[in-house]
Amino acid sequence: MSTPTLTGSSASADSSGIRASSLSRAATGAAAAITVVTLSFASGGYHASDYGLLILAFALVVLVASFVADTVEIDRRSLVFVAALGGLGLWALLSVLWSPAAAWPVLEAERGLLYAVAAAALVLVLKRERVAGLVTGIVAGSTVLAVYALSTERVEGERLAAPLGYSNALGLLLVVGVLLGVGLVLHADARLRVLAGAALMPMAVALTLTFSRGAVLALLVGLLALVFTERRVAAVLPRARLLLAAGLAAVAVVAAIAVAREGGPSAAADRALQAFRQPTTSASGDLSGRLLSVSDHVRADYWRVAARMVEREPLLGEGAGGFERRWMEERRAAYNARDAHNLYLETLAELGPVGLALLLVALATPLTCLRRARGRGPLVPAAAAAYAAFLVHAAVDWDWELPVLVLPALACGAIILAEARAREPVPLTAPLRALGVTAAAGVIAVALVAHVGNRLVAESVVALERGDTQGAAEAAERAQSWAPWSHEPWQLLGEAQLAARQDEAARNSLEQAIRRAPEEWRLWFDLAIVTHGPQARVSVTRARELNPLGDEVLDLVGR
């Protein structure tokens, strides 16, 4: 029997298909790498002035996909993934109704919209043949950051943080890169396997020099997830799981003995809690002591304040973005914080059980199809390991506020969903296409408004910092038109007028800001400066009630 051969036309078509697939993977990888690196050099995308551009970029992806695609590979779980993230953003926006200031929920909703639109873009464009490109891009971007961080000059005892500026965030991003890099080493072709193996070295070294305990914890969880889900590991090390089980059993025995020596579970828990509340070792030259320390009195205080928020408002929470206000009012030491360093507790404190349920549904959805995806995609175990590392780390830090951390995690979740899809692609009919175009166009309009308003606020802040009071006032006045619900434009206008010694105008602007945010201590502090007599005393008293440990408030009280 003769072997079938390809005709010239069919061979050409097959070759074109291979080239198109290769270009698609390369484009996906390049986009992922550029996103990771660019956001890292932009403070991780933390600032609200970046939200609009990011939303716009992902919305354009959805818009283009709605126009040009003939079919979409989507299933029920993917829809739940996107819908729950979108619902979380809408619930944050709805908390305007019970929040003391509209600006905080609106900004939280903008970031929630960013994650929902990013998830929608990933679900629409991420096909199984593009998974390897996406993983390679994230690993490449993380490697670039590791090399850059290692090349920066550090004083002795300083933790590695550049370019993000936050060691724990850099540590988690490198953990994701390491876990995905291991996946490439196990499953990529020979050339890419060598490159991925070489990339592990700078990422591992940089990760070590962040001295991030949360990143180490996330890495351990990720490696455990990788061992239990990676079939190649089981093939190479047939007794890996047995050894791991034996090791866990040994740890359990040692822990039981330690608990018994401490006088029982209650005494051991009390001692552990006391150790956790002790100040963290951070002296220069003693970073190894910090890495091995279990103390973290700062987070204990964060969680205490968040827990009290839950006690006060157990049903709805106190409104999105409300933790900072409560922290300034109830903190026990004079250090600032905007987040509770625990995504799940903070969500419950600010958005109540509904918000927490939406968050958990969104984050848990990819895990519900992990078993099916693992049998279909070789890189699924690595993606699941990186995703698990993020979920754990988010419980001890403020990862949700950094898109550079959340977007790779959402990409890992999308990889699991993409590999688990069993149904045929859905034809993109005219009604579905119109729905996608309409939704994308609406999101683009929201993104433009958010971008202009947030950018003008940022311009006003920068102008104030360089002493340009006129420029600050002009930017703040323009921002009032784009964000009329926010107190920030009025606050910045008042501060610019205060710096220009226009006390009467500053007083009027600050009173407008207070109407929009009556529990913002900075507004009362500024108002106390430009008022006299009883009104000044009322203002400074209110500022002290909202920020009793603020040095500037105490100084003003003294004066």
C-alpha positions as CSV (number, residue, x, y, z in Angstrom):
1,M,0.0,0.0,0.0
2,S,1.4,3.4,-0.9
3,T,1.8,6.2,1.6
4,P,-0.5,9.2,1.0
5,T,1.3,12.3,-0.1
6,L,0.3,15.9,0.0
7,T,-0.5,17.7,-3.2
8,G,1.1,21.0,-3.9
9,S,-2.0,23.0,-2.9
10,S,-2.6,21.0,0.3
11,A,1.1,21.2,1.3
12,S,1.1,24.9,0.7
13,A,-2.1,25.3,2.8
14,D,-0.6,23.2,5.6
15,S,2.6,25.3,5.5
16,S,0.6,28.5,5.7
17,G,-1.3,27.2,8.6
18,I,1.9,26.3,10.5
19,R,3.3,29.7,9.8
20,A,0.1,31.4,10.9
21,S,0.1,29.3,14.1
22,S,3.8,30.2,14.8
23,L,3.1,33.9,14.2
24,S,0.1,33.7,16.5
25,R,2.2,32.1,19.3
26,A,5.0,34.7,18.8
27,A,2.5,37.6,18.9
28,T,0.9,36.3,22.0
29,G,4.3,35.8,23.7
30,A,5.5,39.3,22.7
31,A,2.3,40.9,24.0
32,A,2.6,39.1,27.3
33,A,6.3,40.0,27.8
34,I,5.7,43.6,26.9
35,T,2.8,43.9,29.2
36,V,4.7,42.4,32.2
37,V,7.8,44.6,31.6
38,T,5.9,47.8,30.8
39,L,3.7,47.5,33.9
40,S,6.6,46.7,36.1
41,F,8.3,49.9,35.1
42,A,5.1,51.8,35.8
43,S,4.8,50.9,39.5
44,G,3.0,47.7,38.6
45,G,0.1,49.6,37.2
46,Y,-0.8,50.7,40.7
47,H,-1.8,54.3,39.9
48,A,-5.3,55.1,38.9
49,S,-4.0,57.2,36.0
50,D,-3.0,53.9,34.3
51,Y,-6.4,52.1,34.6
52,G,-8.0,53.8,31.7
53,L,-5.3,52.9,29.2
54,L,-5.2,49.3,30.4
55,I,-9.0,49.0,30.1
56,L,-8.8,50.6,26.6
57,A,-6.2,48.2,25.5
58,F,-8.1,45.0,26.5
59,A,-11.4,46.4,25.3
60,L,-9.8,47.0,21.8
61,V,-8.8,43.3,21.8
62,V,-12.4,42.3,22.5
63,L,-13.6,44.8,19.8
64,V,-11.2,43.4,17.2
65,A,-12.1,39.8,18.1
66,S,-15.8,40.6,17.8
67,F,-15.2,42.0,14.3
68,V,-12.8,39.6,12.7
69,A,-13.5,36.2,14.4
70,D,-15.8,33.7,12.7
71,T,-16.1,31.5,15.8
72,V,-15.3,31.8,19.5
73,E,-14.1,29.1,21.8
74,I,-16.0,29.7,25.0
75,D,-17.9,27.7,27.5
76,R,-20.0,28.1,30.6
77,R,-17.1,28.2,33.0
78,S,-15.4,30.9,31.0
79,L,-18.6,33.0,31.1
80,V,-18.8,32.5,34.8
81,F,-15.1,33.6,35.2
82,V,-15.7,36.8,33.3
83,A,-19.2,37.5,34.7
84,A,-18.1,37.1,38.4
85,L,-15.2,39.5,37.9
86,G,-17.5,42.0,36.2
87,G,-20.1,41.5,39.0
88,L,-17.4,42.3,41.6
89,G,-16.6,45.5,39.8
90,L,-20.3,46.5,39.6
91,W,-20.9,45.6,43.3
92,A,-17.9,47.9,44.2
93,L,-19.5,50.7,42.2
94,L,-22.9,50.1,43.8
95,S,-21.2,50.5,47.2
96,V,-21.3,54.2,46.4
97,L,-24.7,54.1,48.0
98,W,-23.4,53.3,51.4
99,S,-19.8,54.6,51.3
100,P,-19.0,57.9,52.9
101,A,-17.2,59.0,49.7
102,A,-17.9,58.2,46.0
103,A,-14.4,58.5,44.8
104,W,-13.1,55.4,46.5
105,P,-15.7,53.0,45.2
106,V,-15.4,54.4,41.7
107,L,-11.7,53.9,41.6
108,E,-12.1,50.3,42.9
109,A,-14.8,49.7,40.3
110,E,-12.5,51.0,37.6
111,R,-9.8,48.5,38.6
112,G,-12.5,45.7,38.8
113,L,-13.6,46.6,35.3
114,L,-10.0,46.3,34.1
115,Y,-9.7,42.8,35.4
116,A,-13.1,41.8,34.0
117,V,-12.2,43.1,30.5
118,A,-8.8,41.5,30.7
119,A,-10.4,38.2,31.5
120,A,-12.8,38.6,28.6
121,A,-10.0,39.3,26.2
122,L,-8.1,36.3,27.4
123,V,-11.1,34.0,27.1
124,L,-11.9,35.2,23.6
125,V,-8.4,35.1,22.1
126,L,-6.6,32.4,24.0
127,K,-6.8,29.2,22.0
128,R,-4.9,26.0,22.9
129,E,-2.2,26.6,20.3
130,R,-1.5,30.0,21.9
131,V,-1.0,28.7,25.4
132,A,2.7,28.0,24.9
133,G,3.3,31.5,23.5
134,L,1.5,33.1,26.5
135,V,3.6,31.1,29.0
136,T,6.8,31.9,27.2
137,G,6.0,35.6,27.2
138,I,5.3,35.7,30.9
139,V,8.6,33.8,31.6
140,A,10.5,36.1,29.2
141,G,9.1,39.2,30.9
142,S,9.9,37.9,34.4
143,T,13.4,37.1,33.3
144,V,14.0,40.6,32.0
145,L,12.9,42.0,35.3
146,A,15.1,39.6,37.2
147,V,18.2,40.6,35.2
148,Y,17.3,44.3,35.6
149,A,16.8,43.9,39.3
150,L,20.1,42.1,39.8
151,S,21.9,44.8,37.8
152,T,20.6,47.6,40.0
153,E,22.9,49.0,42.7
154,R,21.9,48.2,46.3
155,V,23.2,49.3,49.6
156,E,24.2,46.5,52.1
157,G,21.1,45.0,53.7
158,E,18.6,46.4,51.2
159,R,16.1,44.0,49.7
160,L,15.8,43.7,45.9
161,A,12.8,45.7,44.7
162,A,13.5,47.4,41.4
163,P,11.8,48.1,39.1
164,L,8.4,47.7,40.9
165,G,9.6,49.4,44.0
166,Y,8.1,46.7,46.3
167,S,10.1,43.6,47.2
168,N,7.1,41.4,47.9
169,A,5.5,42.2,44.6
170,L,8.7,41.5,42.7
171,G,9.1,38.3,44.6
172,L,5.6,37.0,43.6
173,L,6.1,37.9,40.0
174,L,9.4,36.0,40.0
175,V,7.6,33.0,41.6
176,V,5.1,33.0,38.8
177,G,8.0,33.2,36.3
178,V,9.9,30.3,38.0
179,L,6.9,28.0,38.1
180,L,5.9,28.6,34.5
181,G,9.6,28.3,33.5
182,V,9.7,24.8,35.1
183,G,6.7,23.9,33.0
184,L,8.6,24.9,29.8
185,V,11.6,22.9,30.9
186,L,9.5,19.9,31.3
187,H,7.4,20.2,28.1
188,A,8.8,22.7,25.6
189,D,10.9,21.7,22.5
190,A,14.7,21.3,23.0
191,R,15.7,24.9,22.2
192,L,13.1,26.6,24.3
193,R,13.8,24.1,27.1
194,V,17.4,25.2,27.2
195,L,16.4,28.9,27.2
196,A,13.8,28.3,30.0
197,G,16.3,26.4,32.1
198,A,18.8,29.3,31.7
199,A,16.1,31.8,32.7
200,L,15.5,30.0,36.0
201,M,18.8,31.0,37.4
202,P,18.5,34.8,37.4
203,M,14.9,34.5,38.5
204,A,15.8,32.2,41.4
205,V,18.7,34.5,42.5
206,A,16.6,37.6,42.3
207,L,13.7,35.9,44.1
208,T,16.1,35.0,46.9
209,L,17.4,38.5,47.2
210,T,13.9,40.0,47.7
211,F,13.9,38.2,51.1
212,S,10.1,38.0,50.8
213,R,8.6,35.5,53.1
214,G,5.3,35.7,51.3
215,A,7.0,34.9,48.1
216,V,8.7,31.9,49.6
217,L,5.4,30.6,51.0
218,A,3.8,31.1,47.6
219,L,6.7,29.2,45.9
220,L,6.3,26.3,48.3
221,V,2.6,26.1,47.6
222,G,3.2,26.3,43.9
223,L,5.8,23.6,44.0
224,L,3.4,21.3,46.0
225,A,0.7,22.0,43.4
226,L,3.1,21.2,40.6
227,V,4.2,17.9,42.2
228,F,0.6,16.7,42.6
229,T,-0.6,17.8,39.1
230,E,2.5,17.3,36.9
231,R,2.5,13.8,35.4
232,R,6.0,14.3,34.1
233,V,7.3,14.7,37.6
234,A,5.6,11.5,38.6
235,A,7.2,9.7,35.7
236,V,10.6,11.0,36.4
237,L,10.3,10.5,40.1
238,P,7.9,7.6,40.6
239,R,8.0,7.9,44.4
240,A,7.8,11.7,44.5
241,R,4.3,11.8,45.9
242,L,5.0,9.0,48.3
243,L,8.1,10.9,49.6
244,L,6.1,14.1,49.8
245,A,3.3,12.3,51.8
246,A,5.9,10.9,54.1
247,G,7.5,14.3,54.6
248,L,4.2,15.9,55.4
249,A,3.5,13.1,57.9
250,A,6.9,13.7,59.5
251,V,6.1,17.4,59.7
252,A,2.8,16.6,61.3
253,V,4.4,14.4,63.9
254,V,7.0,17.0,64.7
255,A,4.3,19.6,65.0
256,A,2.3,17.4,67.3
257,I,5.3,16.9,69.6
258,A,6.0,20.6,69.6
259,V,2.4,21.4,70.5
260,A,2.5,18.9,73.3
261,R,5.7,20.4,74.7
262,E,4.1,23.9,74.6
263,G,1.3,22.6,76.9
264,G,-1.4,21.9,74.4
265,P,-3.0,23.4,71.3
266,S,-4.3,26.5,73.2
267,A,-0.9,27.4,74.7
268,A,0.9,26.8,71.4
269,A,-1.6,29.0,69.5
270,D,-1.1,31.8,72.0
271,R,2.7,31.6,71.7
272,A,2.5,31.5,67.9
273,L,0.2,34.5,67.9
274,Q,2.6,36.4,70.2
275,A,5.5,35.6,67.9
276,F,3.5,36.8,64.9
277,R,2.8,40.1,66.6
278,Q,6.4,40.8,67.4
279,P,8.2,43.4,65.3
280,T,9.7,42.0,62.1
281,T,13.5,41.7,61.9
282,S,14.6,44.2,59.3
283,A,17.9,45.6,60.5
284,S,20.6,46.0,57.9
285,G,22.7,42.9,57.5
286,D,20.1,40.7,59.1
287,L,17.8,39.9,56.2
288,S,18.3,36.2,56.7
289,G,16.8,36.6,60.1
290,R,13.8,38.4,58.6
291,L,13.3,35.6,56.0
292,L,13.2,33.0,58.7
293,S,11.1,35.0,61.2
294,V,7.4,34.3,61.7
295,S,6.7,37.7,63.3
296,D,4.6,40.3,61.5
297,H,2.9,42.6,63.9
298,V,2.0,45.0,61.1
299,R,-0.3,42.5,59.3
300,A,-1.8,41.5,62.6
301,D,-2.9,45.2,63.1
302,Y,-4.2,45.4,59.5
303,W,-6.3,42.3,60.0
304,R,-7.6,43.5,63.4
305,V,-8.9,46.7,61.8
306,A,-10.5,44.8,58.9
307,A,-12.1,42.3,61.3
308,R,-13.6,45.2,63.2
309,M,-15.0,46.5,59.9
310,V,-16.7,43.2,59.4
311,E,-18.2,43.3,62.9
312,R,-19.6,46.8,62.3
313,E,-21.1,46.1,58.9
314,P,-21.4,42.3,58.4
315,L,-24.0,42.5,55.6
316,L,-22.8,45.1,53.1
317,G,-19.4,46.1,54.3
318,E,-18.2,49.7,54.7
319,G,-17.8,50.4,51.0
320,A,-15.1,49.7,48.4
321,G,-11.8,51.4,49.3
322,G,-12.9,52.1,52.9
323,F,-10.1,50.3,54.7
324,E,-7.6,53.2,54.5
325,R,-10.1,55.5,56.3
326,R,-10.7,53.0,59.1
327,W,-7.0,52.3,59.4
328,M,-6.1,56.0,59.9
329,E,-8.8,56.2,62.5
330,E,-8.0,53.0,64.5
331,R,-4.3,52.3,63.9
332,R,-2.1,51.8,66.9
333,A,1.2,53.1,65.4
334,A,1.8,56.0,63.1
335,Y,2.3,54.2,59.8
336,N,0.1,54.5,56.7
337,A,-1.7,51.7,54.9
338,R,-4.3,51.7,52.1
339,D,-5.0,47.9,52.1
340,A,-5.6,45.2,54.7
341,H,-2.9,42.9,53.1
342,N,-5.4,40.1,52.7
343,L,-7.6,40.2,49.6
344,Y,-10.3,38.0,51.1
345,L,-10.7,39.7,54.4
346,E,-10.5,43.1,52.9
347,T,-13.2,42.3,50.3
348,L,-15.5,41.0,53.1
349,A,-14.8,44.1,55.2
350,E,-15.5,46.5,52.3
351,L,-18.1,44.7,50.2
352,G,-19.6,42.2,52.6
353,P,-20.5,38.5,51.9
354,V,-21.8,39.4,48.4
355,G,-18.5,40.9,47.3
356,L,-16.5,38.0,48.8
357,A,-18.8,35.4,47.1
358,L,-18.3,37.1,43.7
359,L,-14.5,37.1,44.3
360,L,-14.4,33.5,45.3
361,V,-16.6,32.4,42.4
362,A,-14.3,34.2,40.0
363,L,-11.1,32.8,41.4
364,A,-12.3,29.3,42.0
365,T,-13.8,28.8,38.6
366,P,-10.6,27.8,36.8
367,L,-9.9,25.2,39.5
368,T,-13.2,23.5,39.0
369,C,-12.0,22.2,35.6
370,L,-8.3,21.5,36.5
371,R,-8.6,17.7,36.3
372,R,-10.0,17.8,32.7
373,A,-7.5,20.5,31.6
374,R,-4.5,18.6,33.1
375,G,-5.2,15.7,30.8
376,R,-5.3,17.9,27.7
377,G,-2.6,20.5,28.1
378,P,1.0,19.8,29.1
379,L,1.5,23.3,30.6
380,V,-1.6,23.2,32.7
381,P,0.2,22.0,35.9
382,A,2.6,24.9,35.7
383,A,-0.2,27.4,35.1
384,A,-2.1,25.8,38.0
385,A,0.9,26.0,40.3
386,A,1.5,29.7,39.5
387,Y,-2.3,30.4,40.0
388,A,-2.2,28.7,43.4
389,A,0.8,30.7,44.4
390,F,-1.0,33.9,43.6
391,L,-4.2,32.8,45.5
392,V,-2.1,32.1,48.6
393,H,0.0,35.2,48.4
394,A,-3.1,37.4,48.0
395,A,-4.0,36.4,51.5
396,V,-0.9,38.1,53.0
397,D,-0.4,41.1,50.8
398,W,-2.0,43.7,48.6
399,D,-1.5,42.0,45.2
400,W,-5.0,42.9,44.0
401,E,-4.0,46.5,43.7
402,L,-1.1,45.7,41.3
403,P,-2.3,44.7,37.8
404,V,1.2,43.4,37.0
405,L,0.5,40.6,39.5
406,V,-3.2,40.0,38.8
407,L,-3.0,39.9,35.0
408,P,-0.5,37.0,34.9
409,A,-2.7,35.2,37.4
410,L,-5.8,35.7,35.3
411,A,-3.8,34.5,32.3
412,C,-3.0,31.3,34.2
413,G,-6.6,30.8,35.0
414,A,-7.5,31.4,31.4
415,I,-5.0,28.8,30.4
416,I,-6.7,26.2,32.5
417,L,-10.1,27.2,31.1
418,A,-8.8,27.1,27.5
419,E,-7.3,23.6,27.9
420,A,-10.5,22.3,29.6
421,R,-12.9,23.2,26.8
422,A,-14.4,20.2,25.2
423,R,-17.2,21.7,23.1
424,E,-16.9,22.9,19.5
425,P,-16.3,26.6,18.8
426,V,-19.4,28.7,18.8
427,P,-20.2,30.4,15.5
428,L,-20.1,34.2,16.0
429,T,-23.6,35.1,14.6
430,A,-24.6,38.6,13.8
431,P,-26.4,39.1,17.2
432,L,-23.4,37.8,19.2
433,R,-21.1,40.0,17.1
434,A,-23.3,43.0,17.7
435,L,-23.4,42.2,21.4
436,G,-19.6,42.0,21.6
437,V,-19.1,45.2,19.6
438,T,-21.6,47.1,21.7
439,A,-20.1,45.9,25.0
440,A,-16.6,46.8,23.9
441,A,-17.7,50.2,22.7
442,G,-19.3,50.9,26.0
443,V,-16.3,49.9,27.9
444,I,-14.1,52.0,25.7
445,A,-16.2,55.0,26.4
446,V,-15.9,54.4,30.2
447,A,-12.2,53.9,29.8
448,L,-11.7,57.2,28.1
449,V,-13.7,59.1,30.8
450,A,-11.8,57.3,33.5
451,H,-8.5,58.0,31.9
452,V,-9.0,61.7,31.3
453,G,-10.3,62.3,34.8
454,N,-7.6,60.3,36.6
455,R,-4.9,61.8,34.4
456,L,-6.0,65.3,35.2
457,V,-5.9,64.5,38.9
458,A,-2.4,63.1,38.5
459,E,-1.3,66.2,36.6
460,S,-2.6,68.4,39.4
461,V,-0.7,66.5,42.0
462,V,2.5,66.7,40.0
463,A,2.1,70.4,39.5
464,L,1.5,71.0,43.2
465,E,4.7,69.0,44.0
466,R,6.8,71.2,41.8
467,G,5.2,74.4,43.1
468,D,3.1,75.2,40.0
469,T,0.0,76.4,41.7
470,Q,-1.6,77.8,38.6
471,G,-1.1,74.6,36.6
472,A,-2.4,72.5,39.6
473,A,-5.5,74.7,39.8
474,E,-6.2,74.5,36.1
475,A,-5.8,70.7,36.0
476,A,-8.0,70.3,39.1
477,E,-10.8,72.5,37.5
478,R,-10.8,70.4,34.3
479,A,-10.9,67.2,36.4
480,Q,-14.1,68.4,38.1
481,S,-15.9,68.1,34.7
482,W,-14.7,64.6,34.1
483,A,-15.1,63.3,37.7
484,P,-17.9,65.4,39.3
485,W,-18.5,62.7,41.9
486,S,-15.0,62.9,43.3
487,H,-13.7,65.0,46.1
488,E,-10.1,64.9,44.8
489,P,-10.4,67.7,42.1
490,W,-11.9,70.0,44.7
491,Q,-9.3,69.1,47.3
492,L,-6.5,69.7,44.9
493,L,-8.0,73.0,43.8
494,G,-8.3,74.0,47.4
495,E,-4.7,73.0,48.1
496,A,-3.4,75.0,45.1
497,Q,-5.4,78.0,46.2
498,L,-4.0,77.5,49.8
499,A,-0.5,77.5,48.4
500,A,-1.2,80.6,46.5
501,R,-2.5,82.3,49.7
502,Q,-6.1,82.5,48.3
503,D,-7.6,81.6,51.6
504,E,-11.3,82.5,50.9
505,A,-11.2,80.5,47.6
506,A,-9.4,77.6,49.2
507,R,-12.0,77.5,52.0
508,N,-14.9,77.3,49.5
509,S,-13.2,74.6,47.5
510,L,-12.4,72.5,50.6
511,E,-16.0,72.8,51.8
512,Q,-17.1,71.5,48.4
513,A,-14.7,68.6,48.8
514,I,-16.0,67.8,52.3
515,R,-19.5,67.6,51.1
516,R,-18.3,64.7,48.8
517,A,-16.1,63.1,51.4
518,P,-17.0,64.1,55.0
519,E,-14.7,61.4,56.5
520,E,-11.5,62.3,54.7
521,W,-9.2,63.7,57.4
522,R,-7.0,65.6,55.0
523,L,-9.8,67.9,54.0
524,W,-10.6,68.9,57.6
525,F,-6.8,69.4,58.2
526,D,-6.6,71.7,55.2
527,L,-9.7,73.5,56.2
528,A,-8.4,74.1,59.7
529,I,-5.4,75.9,58.1
530,V,-7.5,78.5,56.2
531,T,-10.1,79.1,58.9
532,H,-10.0,80.9,62.3
533,G,-11.8,80.8,65.6
534,P,-14.5,78.2,66.3
535,Q,-14.6,76.9,62.7
536,A,-10.9,76.2,62.9
537,R,-11.3,74.4,66.2
538,V,-14.1,72.3,64.8
539,S,-12.0,71.4,61.7
540,V,-8.9,70.4,63.7
541,T,-11.0,68.4,66.1
542,R,-12.6,66.5,63.3
543,A,-9.2,65.9,61.6
544,R,-7.9,64.5,64.9
545,E,-10.9,62.2,65.3
546,L,-10.3,60.8,61.9
547,N,-6.5,60.6,62.2
548,P,-5.6,60.7,65.9
549,L,-2.0,59.6,65.5
550,G,-1.1,61.9,62.5
551,D,2.0,63.9,63.3
552,E,0.8,66.8,61.2
553,V,-2.6,66.8,62.9
554,L,-1.0,66.7,66.4
555,D,1.3,69.6,65.4
556,L,-1.6,71.6,64.2
557,V,-3.5,70.9,67.5
558,G,-0.5,72.2,69.4
559,R,-0.3,75.3,67.4
